[in-house]
Amino acid sequence: MTAPQLPAGHPLVTDDATRSTARSALITALRGGTPDRRPVWFMRQAGRSLPEYRQLREGISMLDSCLQPELASEITLQPVRRHDVDAGIFFSDIVIPLRLAEVGVDIVPGVGPVLDAPVRTAADVAALPELTEESLEPIREAVRLTVAELGSTPLIGFAGAPFTLAAYMVEGKPSRDHLGPRTMMHAEPDTWNALASWAARASGHFLRAQIEAGASAGQLFDSWAGSLSLGDYLTHVQPHSAAAFAQVADLAGPDGVPLIHFGTGTSEILPAMRDAGASAVGVDYRLPLDEAHRRLTATPGADGRGAVPLQGNIDPALLEAGWDVLEAHVRGVIEAGSVAPGHVLNLGHGVPPHTDPTVLTRVVELIHSVAP
Amino acid sequence: MTAPQLPAGHPLVTDDATRSTARSALITALRGGTPDRRPVWFMRQAGRSLPEYRQLREGISMLDSCLQPELASEITLQPVRRHDVDAGIFFSDIVIPLRLAEVGVDIVPGVGPVLDAPVRTAADVAALPELTEESLEPIREAVRLTVAELGSTPLIGFAGAPFTLAAYMVEGKPSRDHLGPRTMMHAEPDTWNALASWAARASGHFLRAQIEAGASAGQLFDSWAGSLSLGDYLTHVQPHSAAAFAQVADLAGPDGVPLIHFGTGTSEILPAMRDAGASAVGVDYRLPLDEAHRRLTATPGADGRGAVPLQGNIDPALLEAGWDVLEAHVRGVIEAGSVAPGHVLNLGHGVPPHTDPTVLTRVVELIHSVAP
């Protein structure tokens, strides 16, 4: 594999030791090395659990806040300052690429993303505008501001995976069973493939903009992938997730930007998620990490890769279960994850909105207190 | 195992050949025999997909309709008449035992079950009223009316499993992640066990009333069990599901009432669901039945049972995918299920509300056309 073509001054390649993220705990663990401390960050660490976030967001809609570079940057930085986590996760939303492409969408409080019109026919898909380079400038600017502040702490780029993005587009809103997209992939496979290809281009483009602007890693969130059988995932989804990853593959590789792939309820599809082109796999709270490692090892991909670094998987339900219970659980997760060739501590799903943030800070302190 | 003590005149033991359900396709398949046709029914077959149901329900709330014996019976019978399915499923709701115990609860349209007050503390649990024999009379009456009409077609009794019922009680409403009950089982295990024990008594009592009144099988619905890790299921849930089943164990056994255990997203816990005391396991649409069979066989319970009859698992998303796609899928499910010691065709989740009922009728015809 050739060295990745990261832009000049990118945090992963700069010679400035005070700024480089290459030796950070996160990047070291994601490359399978031994970090100087156990890296930890939390999905949804930037957001509703922080009073400073709720204050900053007052009077500003969710999607608007993602597109104001200073605001998105500040929100991204808040949990890094507060918790001493080992990475920032770029503050954004899965449907931001839709908004940037001028597809009508908004986040309705208490509901989630709602589209002006669902995307259900071949004509609907053909009419979708492509995401332009120019539209991504607020994203790049927010990333530049953020990495300048973060210094040697890496920023993780954020993008929704094609299935999850397309699921919102077909349903027009959140749903429990994702019947619309799951019907479409069987009933109208050409329409589905056109839509999922659009979503893969949008996701990959969105992620690439963040990495080029200075993100040191990337994570593809396939929130709803657990609603699929392995067969449906392999046939109708994995190729599109692979297409999204392929758009940043030249920036990845052993010396480049690590790519994490996460979904919930994915115990049946973890090897398939790895094989979409991920350097590391995020595991939800339901499957112990040693069992995830065993399955990945037992099912190598066509490229021969079996075990990969894992991310996860503290149960968010235990954040409110009292410290003794939580500490024992976190220590159990550390032990189970130690069998993997690299382990980034995280939750096995996002931070619940009502979480006491002081508990998260204490979890970080605990994790950092356990020698790597 | 001793012969079950079914009440005199129960459809499974009556000598009247025109009324007995013992030789029905459903009971035969659930006992591991070869039925004269492949049995099929659909979860939520009684309900919103049928125009005759929507007409009957006009002006009557969901829970009220469950408690008017003539109405509940008629709703239960509608899909049997229309589709020629091999069983009725008793029309009810998971929270009916709460209503019967005079716990304040209602079904809010578009939301689901909402309790007047969530059940979150030891005092809340201690204050729960027990379900009485008398309160169950409308249920018994509806079952008696139904089995009299069904004749040799068996009625399946319905009950929510303790975890799913308790999850509604702790959250006070439907939730996606069930954080409340999942926190409680770790933070306050005594409170959790008291609550889940209450729910197990209510579920078991509710199911027993239906069987005593003439239901020929029973199904425990653990809709949310897939939100649990195997470890949490085994420690905090399985004992309570076993307690619910234990309340009807004397009516079950090889010559008695078969007991089916169903949940969604349960690929990791299928053997544990069997071992709670089920005769058969329902599998959701995500796991192929031959793989479910392989896992059950590979992981026998303490009683030595490995493979058991399976129920499932047509993907509800394919009901709208066009007949050719659906027919191929149904034939695939039949083939995969043929490895099990018995197979009852069903969906891998409930009938979606907007399903065209003529498609369901055609699926039944297809299944009955394939020789067993």
Chai-1 contact restraints between the chains, C-beta under 6 A:
chainA,res_idxA,chainB,res_idxB,connection_type,confidence,min_distance_angstrom,max_distance_angstrom,comment,restraint_id
A,L179,B,A317,contact,1.0,0.0,6.0,A-B,restraint_1
A,L179,B,P352,contact,1.0,0.0,6.0,A-B,restraint_2
A,R182,B,A317,contact,1.0,0.0,6.0,A-B,restraint_3
A,T183,B,A317,contact,1.0,0.0,6.0,A-B,restraint_4
A,T183,B,E320,contact,1.0,0.0,6.0,A-B,restraint_5
A,T183,B,A321,contact,1.0,0.0,6.0,A-B,restraint_6
A,H186,B,L318,contact,1.0,0.0,6.0,A-B,restraint_7
A,H186,B,A321,contact,1.0,0.0,6.0,A-B,restraint_8
A,H186,B,V325,contact,1.0,0.0,6.0,A-B,restraint_9
A,A187,B,A321,contact,1.0,0.0,6.0,A-B,restraint_10
A,A187,B,G322,contact,1.0,0.0,6.0,A-B,restraint_11
A,S229,B,R286,contact,1.0,0.0,6.0,A-B,restraint_12
A,G265,B,G265,contact,1.0,0.0,6.0,A-B,restraint_13
A,S267,B,E268,contact,1.0,0.0,6.0,A-B,restraint_14
A,E268,B,S267,contact,1.0,0.0,6.0,A-B,restraint_15
A,R286,B,S229,contact,1.0,0.0,6.0,A-B,restraint_16
A,A317,B,L179,contact,1.0,0.0,6.0,A-B,restraint_17
A,A317,B,R182,contact,1.0,0.0,6.0,A-B,restraint_18
A,A317,B,T183,contact,1.0,0.0,6.0,A-B,restraint_19
A,L318,B,H186,contact,1.0,0.0,6.0,A-B,restraint_20
A,E320,B,T183,contact,1.0,0.0,6.0,A-B,restraint_21
A,A321,B,T183,contact,1.0,0.0,6.0,A-B,restraint_22
A,A321,B,H186,contact,1.0,0.0,6.0,A-B,restraint_23
A,A321,B,A187,contact,1.0,0.0,6.0,A-B,restraint_24
A,G322,B,A187,contact,1.0,0.0,6.0,A-B,restraint_25
A,V325,B,H186,contact,1.0,0.0,6.0,A-B,restraint_26
A,P352,B,L179,contact,1.0,0.0,6.0,A-B,restraint_27
